[in-house]
């Protein structure tokens, strides 16, 4: 069972930069990054990535199935999708409970549905790590609940890393919190308290308690 | 039958008759070239519209004028008699495609400034070359199109380009779709997105140069984007959009030629006006239908 970590921090604190470094889209000025034991350029085929909602053109003419299949792309010259690719896409769509919509146009779906399609695309490549950038920015509370159930199930077989500037999102499902504001500090959820939040955001925040599973063990790095 | 529609019928018949007339071979060539070129225009136009790079395509088409001027200059001053203006246009358009592509990837912030500069500098270079070349040239035929310039040689060139673009689209459809929809994700799947992006821009450049003779440098961009923009209203899948754009482009070209023949209007503007008004009618109709649905 993998970790379930959330990256939190204020805007401009470097959350996106950290993600891009992890994905190998940016190169570090100094130091070395390893993911699953290899540099990001090598290991990123084993990573499922869901980008921020605002980065995509939501009017783009493309079907749901075609978006999900993009997760099966490879650098081979001849780029047809096989039966196997289609099956993997169907499985991924089932997993995020949106297979009814597979032949619909992506642009017709609601924000929450689009986000689930993008998760399906990330799952389609059978990743070992799932990275989600601001997944809750466009969904209502009810969808957020479903969304969390899906993530919890996935967490049983993969590590999940999730970026959020919404602290409420650090729910009972999350095992550790990575705080990014110019520097990176990692806490297990058990250690989260008002002082740490104040340190990160530089101001007072209301602490929301997600009681019953607070004792869950998370990894701790100093 | 009213006199008006009778008149229209006569001019339509005249147009069809003229297509058969051996003395008006240029008209038949113009129709064949513009209908065949619609295949490339529909496909590439769809990519240009969905990837939102019509500004880049504009810069590419205008910079082609630099190549036209350069070719005329070399032709007259250095006696490169084999050199045709279209060769120069191809070279400049491809160069502009590579440069604008690299600029839009690497210089994200000042992209529009650099592309605007390429747009104008290409035009300026062309005009200076023409100043340096002895003799008088009717440059308006390059800027606004002139179907008298079309030869049967052009028919073969358009056919070749159609085959190249159809083949490229069939082979790279999924990758180009991914690169246009979400470039970052395509990179993560191990795809060299820069290569595909530049490749797409080069195909755009070749397509643009092809129809410069029919509609001219200034208006060719409208013929690339309007059919795709109209098509986009009717469908939600990329390849459907391509087929619709091809059909719309053929329709605009053929009806523009017919209109130009029967009224004596210049061909390029006639095609563009038909395309532009169709686009306006279609988007207003969709707005109207949407409102109507909301009310009822």
Interface residues (C-beta under 8 A of the other chain):
Chain A: X23 X25 X44 X45 X47 X49 X51 X55 X56 X57 X60 X61 X62 X63 X66 X67 X69 X70 X71 X73 X74 X75 X77 X78 X79 X80 X81 X105 X106 X107 X108 X121 X125
Chain B: X50 X52 X171 X172 X173 X174 X175 X177 X178 X180 X181 X182 X184 X185 X186 X187 X188 X189 X190 X191 X192 X232 X235 X236 X237 X238 X240 X241
